[in-house]
Amino acid sequence: MEGIAKMKTKVAIIMGSKSDSPIMSEAENMLKAFGIKPEVRVLSAHRTPLATINYTVSARVKGIKVIIAGAGGAAHLAGVIAAHTTLPVIGVPMPTRYLKGIDSLFSTVQMPSGVPVATMAIGKSGAKNAAILAVQILALEDKKLEQKIAQFKRKLAASIKKKR
């Protein structure tokens, strides 16, 4: 694999709170496993709306191709980001104390027509899958990543066969 330091950052991971870091680090680690060094930020749709919008509208100029957004509760972060960019946005609903992340899931997945957010599962599995989906998107124009994701899928299939 290419060294992570040599790779241009093409994926942004944005989380609504520092408390989301243990889950969103799963996305970061998965991207790094594919040789992608993500840009990671803590921005809030509610507490730092202008900073969130400013970051979002400048992302393409910085070379970002995909944005992964993780938020909990009234999880509007991915939707606010999607409203301000034409880049693909992948939402990761965070688990919550009282509703176990169902509120986050509904807030992320229920986007109006014209403002799509690809929504993953709640929590760590969702964060990992968001990274894998980001790699698959990037692999559309990157043969090396296409080979890496194909190898990953083969290993995944082989691991299932071994468990039988």
N, C-alpha and C positions, 0 to 999 in steps of 0.2 A: 504494500500500500504506500501511496505517496505520503510524505511527512505532513502532518497537520499544519505545521508552521508555514509550509509552502503553499497550501491551499488558500484560495481567495474565499473570504466569507460570503456564502450565498444564501444562508438560512439565518433568520432572526428568530430567537426564542424570547417571547415577551410574556411575563407573568404579572398578574395583578397585585401580588404581595410577595415579600420575601418568604413568607410562610409556605408559599407554593414551591419553593426551591427543591425540597427533597423529592418531590414528584417530577418536576420539570427537569431535574438533573438526569432522569432516565432518558429523556429526549436528547439532551446534550451528549450523554455518553454513547448513545446509539449512533448519533451523527459522527462523533469522533471515531467510532469503530469503522466507519466508511471513509474516513479521511477528511471529513468536513468539520471545520472549526466554526461553530455558530457564534453569532453575536448575541449576547444575553443581556436583557434589560428588565428592570422592574418598572412597570408603568401601569397606571390605573385609569380605567374609563371614567371613574367617578372622582377619585382624589387628585389625579393629575391629567385631566382631559386634554388640555392644550399641549402638554408635553407628549402625550400619546399621539395626538394628531400630527404634531410637528415631526415626530420620529417616523410615523407612517408615511407621510407624504415625501420624505427624503430618502426612504429606504431603497427605492429603485435606483436612484442616483449613486448610492453607495455600493451597488452591485448585488443587493439582496434580490433573490428570485422567489423565495417562499417565506411566509411568516407563520410561525407556530405560536398560538396564543393560549395560555392557560389561565383560567380564572374560576373562582368559586362564588356561590350564592347567586346574587343577581349578576350573572357572568356575562356582562355586556362587552367585555374587552374585545373578543374576536369580531363581534358585529360592528363595533365602532371602527376597528381597524379595517375591516372589509368595506365599510362605507367610504373610506378615504383612500383606497388604493385599487388598482386593477391586478395586483399580485395575488396568487393563490394564498388563501388564509385557511389554516387548519386549527380548529378549536379543540382544546383539551379541557373538559369539565373537571373541576376539582371536587374531591369529597368535602362534604360540609358536616358540621356537628349534628344538626337536627334532622336534616333530610337526606343525609348520606350522599349528597351530590346529585340527587334527582333534580333539585332546583337549578343547579349549574348546568346539567344536561339540557333541560328544557330551555333555559336562557340562551344556550349556545346553538342549539339545533333549530329553534323556531325563528328562522330569519325570513324576512319578507322577500318576495320574488325580486330578483335583480341584485340582491346582496348576499351571495352565497358564502357559506362557511362550511368546509368539510369538517364534520364533527366526529370525534373519536369517542372511545369508551371513557368512563369516569376513572380517573386516577392513573396509576403507573402504567398499566397496559395501554391506556390511551396515549400517554406521553411517548411510549416506545413506538406505537403504531404511527403516531404523528411524524416521528423522525423517519420511519421507513417510507411512509407516503411521500415525504419531502424528497427523500433520495430517489424514489421512483419518478417523481416529477422532473428532478434534475437529470435523471438518466435518459430522458427523452432526447437530450442534446449532448450527452456525454457518454461516449462508448465505454470508457473505463468504469464509470459508475454503473452502467448497464451490466457489465460483466460482474461487478461486485455484488449487485443486487440479485443477479441470477444465481451466483454462487451461494449467497445467503439463503435463497429459497431452496436450493438443492440440499444444503445442510439441514435446514429446517425439516424438510421432508424425510431425510435420512434419520434424523433424531426421532421422528415419530415411528418409523419402521422398526427401529431398535427397541422401542418400548413394548412392542407386541409380544 
